[in-house]
């Protein structure tokens, strides 16, 4: 085994071991936070100079590290802070292992991530039929992930497609994503969004060239259904994490639908997917700040936050404004890569309907959410506290990452 095979495993094991140690130790939170931030920065620097991998995978790994840094940076010393940071480091290590490693090692870390997500879900949620469906989905994903590392090419394509549909969630494969975002503690929900979508983009990138025209057409129909369903679900959702999860599913449907139209997926799809992860993860992060202060998870319960909390208001306005223009980025970049060939009208009709569902639906539910939270009359009996500098910086960094991904990458 050469250095280029060992290094990714080391990149995964360092945060993974630290997270496990913090789970069982009594390290003070301030020391834990300092060690975590230093570890993430060092891993980011080493990733530039030591690991030689596909640039697209490198970009996805950086996105995961950046999100982990932001979540760790803005975390304050609360009752659940140590649990959030240790869980974040474990998910970071498993996610990096799944992205950077190859062959069986990659599948081993991916199974670990799926298993850890399932374990976290069972601890946070009561047993129900929906939870049973999610856990069954996790079990199938783990079995397919392991079998794909040992089976033939056909099994590998089928397993990777199932995993891609799970991590780039389309209805009805979206339940694990919605469950893990809903059940994550505090700021950890934002990090799960980025890790989840990054792995999905890597899975899709690996099998994109193997998808047939018939498979792409069926996927585009599924994406159309998913776009309308998720947009309506977000519009009627009052719980903040569930709202963000539904909005993410709606935006991700564009990636699957545009596969049937635009060639060279890595050049437009990965950048768009990470842009979605950063923006929606940023919205989820801002919601978690308010939840930590007031125990609020219901959209509209605390209106008028922009007046007593101007940093909160500014963050939400920028995040929502960016989200409204997100569907334009893959359209422009995809058109620039599109050859001059005849395309069947039905593809454009499906894509047009899906674009309308995501863009107009997103404008509807995002602006409604913004109006219900940032604007209106603030409640006089609530002791408002604006975002701290570290929280504001974390949201700004995610916005800058989304700008780079959507415009410059």
N, C-alpha and C positions, 0 to 999 in steps of 0.2 A: 504494500500500500504506500503510494507516494505522498508527498506533502500536500498536493492539491486535493487529495481525498481525506487526509487527516485533519487539515485546517478547518474545513466546514464543521466537522464533528466537535472540534475544540470550541469553535464559535458557539455551538449549541449548548455544550456541556457547562461552560462557564456561568452563564446566567441561570441555567437550569439548576445547577448545584447550589448556587447562591440562594435561589428562591426556596429550595427545599430546606436548606440550613436555617433560613429566616423563619420558616414555618414552625420549626421546633425549638428555636433558640429564644433567648430573652434580650436580643440586641436592641438598644435604644433606637427610636425611630429616626432621630437626627443622623446617627451613624449609618443606619440602614439606607436612608435616602442618599447620603453622600456617596456611599459605596456603589449604590445602584446607578446614579448619574455618571460617576466616573467610569464604571464598567461599560455603560452604553457608549460613552464618548470614545473610549479606547477601542471598542469593537468597531465603531464606525471608521476610525482612522485606519485600523488594521485591514478593514475590508477593502479600502482603496489600494493599499500597497502590497497586500499579500495574497489575496484570493483572485485567481484568474477564472472567471466564469462568464456566461452569457451576459451582456450588458443589461438586458431586460430583467434577468433574475437579480443582478446586482442592484438595479433600481428598486425592485420590490423589497429586497432585504433592507435597503436604506430607508424605505418608507416605514417598515416595521420598527426599525431602530428609532427613527425620528418620532413616531407616535409614542413609543415606549418612553422616550426622553421627556416628551411633553406631559404625559400622564404622571410620571415620577416627579417632575419639576413642580407641578401645581398641587401635589398632594400635601395637605397639612396634617399636623399631628392630631388625629381624631381617634375615636375608639376603634374604627375599622381600618385605619391607615396602614398598619403593618400587614394585615391580611391582604389589602389591595395591592401593595407593593410586592409582596412575596408571590402572590398569584400572577401578577403582571410579569415578573421575572421568569416564572416557570413557563408561562405561555410564550414569552419572548424566546426562550431557549428552544422550546419545541417547534415554534414557528420558523426560526432561523435554520434549525436542523432539517425541517421539511423542505425549505426553499433552497438551501445551499448544498446539501448532500446529494448523492446520486445513488441510484439503484435501491438495494434493500435498505440501506441506511436511511434514505429519504423517506421510504414507506414506514420504517420503524418509528421515526420521529412523528410522522403524520398520524399514525395510529395512537401514539402517545398523546398528541394534541386532541384528537377526537375523544380518547378515553378521559382525558382531564376535563374537557368540556362537558362530557356526560356526567362525570363525578360532581363537577361544580353545579350542574343543573339539578341533580338529585338532592343536593344539600340545600338549595335555595327554593325549590318548588315543591308543593304538595303533590302527592300522587293523584293523577287524573288520567283520563283517556288520552288527552293531548300529550301529556308527558310520556305516556307509554308509546305513543306513535313516534315521538322525538327520539326516545332511547332506542327503539327498534331501528330507526333510521341510522343512528350512530353505529349500532352493531353491524348492520349491512355494510356501511361505509368502511368500517374496520376490516371486515372479512374481505371485501373487494380490494381494499388497499394492499393487504398482505398477499392475497392470491395473485394480484397483478404483477407483483415482484417475482413470482415464481412461475407464472403461466405464460402462454403464448401471446403473440401479437394481438390477436382478436380480443382476448380477455383483457389485455392491457388497455386497448382503446375503449372497450365497454366500461371498464372500471374507472378509467380517467374521465370519461364523459359523465358518469354518475357523480364522481367527486367534484368535477367542475360545476355541474348543475347544483350541487349541494353548497359549495363554497362561493359560487357566483349565483346566488339563490334565485331560482325561478319557481313559481307556483306549479306543482305542489311540493317541490323539494325545499321550500323555504323555512319549514318549521324549526329545524335545528338552529338556523341563524337567528330567527326571531326569538326562540327560547333562550339562547345564550346571551343575547343583548338585553332581553327583558330581565333576566335573573342576575346579571353581573352587578357587583357592588360598586357604587359610586362612579368614579372616573374610569373604572375598568371596562365599562360598557363601550366607551369610545375606542379603547385599544383593541377590543375584540373585533370591532368593525373593520379596522385596518388589517389586522392579522388574517381575518377570515377572507376578505376580498383579495388580499395579496396572494394567498395560496390558491384561490380559485383562478386568478389570472394566470398563475404559473401552470396550473393543470390544463387550462384551455390552450395556452401557448404551446404546450407539449403535444396536443392532439389536433390542433387546428388544421394542419395540412392533411390529416387523415379523414376529415369529415367529408362525406359525399354530398352531392347536390340535394339528394332526397332527404338526408339527415338535416341539412341546413334549412330546408323548407319546413320540415316538421318543427324544428326548433324555433323558427321565426313565428309560426302560428302559436306555439306555446308562449313565446315572448310577448306576443300581442295580448293574449289572455292575461298573462302575468302583469302587464303594464296597466290594464284597466282595473284588474282586481286590486292590485297594491295601491293604486291611486285612490280608489274608493275606500279602501281600508284605512289609509292615512287620513283621509278627509273626515272619517267618522271616529278616529282614535283620539282619546282624551289622555291616556297615559303616555308620558313623554318618551320613554324608551321604546314603547311599542309604536309610537308615531314615527320615530326616527328609523326603526327597523323596516316598517312598511314603506316609507319614503325611499329607503335604500334599495329595496327590492324593485320598486317602480323604476328607478334610474338605471339599475343594473340590467333590466330587461332590454334597454337600448343596445347594449353590447351584443347580446345574443341575436337581436333582430337585425342589426347591421352587418353581422357576419355574412349574411346572404347577399349583401350589396357591395360592401367595400372589401378589397383585397388587403393582404399584408397586415393582418391583425396586430402583430406586435408594435407596429408603427403608429397606430391610433388607439387601439383598444386598451393597452396597458396604461398609457398616460391618462386616458379618460377614467378608467376604473380606479386608479389611485386618487385622481381628483375627486371622484365621488366619495371615496373612503375618507379623505381628509376633511371635506366640507361637511358631510353628514356626521362624521366622527366629531368634528368641531362643535356642531349643534348639540350633539349628545353630551359633549364635555361641558358646555355652558349650562345645559339643563342640570347636570350633576352638581354644579356649584350651588345652584339655588336649592336643590334638594338637600345638600349637606347643611345649608343654613336653616331651612324652614321645614324640612321633611316633606316638601311638596313634590308630587309626581303628576298631578293632574293639570293639564294645560288649561289656562284661563282662571285658575284659582287665585293667582296673584297677578292681576293686570297692572299696567302702568309702570313696569319696572324700569323703563328707560329714564324716567324723571329722577327717582331717588338713587338709581344705579346707572349712571351714564356710561360706564365702561361695559356693563352688561348690554345696554341698548345699542352701543356702537358695534359690539361684537356680533349681536344677532342681526343687525341690519346688513353688515358686510357679508356674513355667512349666507343669509337668505338671498341677497343680491347675487352672490357668486353662484349659488345653487340654481337660481332661475336661468342663468346663462350656460349652465353645464351642458345641456343637450346640444348646444351649438358647436362645442369643441370637437367631438368626434365627427360631426357632419362636415365641417370645413376641412379637417385633416384627412378624413376619408375620401372626400371628393378630390382632393389634390393628388391622391394616390390611385384614383380610379382610372383604368384605361378606357379608351373610347371604343366600347363594344355595345352590341345590342343586348338589352336586359328585358326580361319579360315584365309586362305591365303589372302582373299580380304581385311581384316582389315590391315594386314601388308603392302599390296600394297598401300592402301590409305595413311597410315601413312608415308610410305617411300617417296611417291610423295610430301606430304605436308612438310615433313622434308627437302627434297631437295629444295622445293620452298622457304621456309623460310631461310634456312641456306645459300644456294648459292645466293638466291636473296638478302638476308641481306648483305652478303659479297660484293655483287656487288654494291648496292646502298649506303651502308654505306662507303665503301672505296672510291667510286666516290665522295661522299659528303666531306669526309676528304681531298681528293686531291684538290677539288675545293676551300676549305676554308683555311686549315692550310698550305698547301704547294703551291709552285709556287713562282712567283715574286710579291712582295708587291707593291702597287701603291705609287709612290713617293709623290703625292700631298695630301695624307691623313695624318692628325696628329694622329697617333696611340697612344692609351693609354691602357696599359695592365690591366688585371683583378686586382681589388683591393683585399686586404687580405680577407675581409669578403666574397667577391664573390668566391674566390678560396677555402676558408674554406667550404662554402655552398656546392660547387660541390664535394669536398673531402668527406664530411659527407654523401652525397647521394651515392657516390661510396662505402664507408665503409658499408652503409646500404645494398646496393646491394650485396656486398661480404658476409655479414652475412646471408642474405636471401638465396642466391644461394648456399653457401658452408656449412655454419655452422648451419642454422636453421633446 
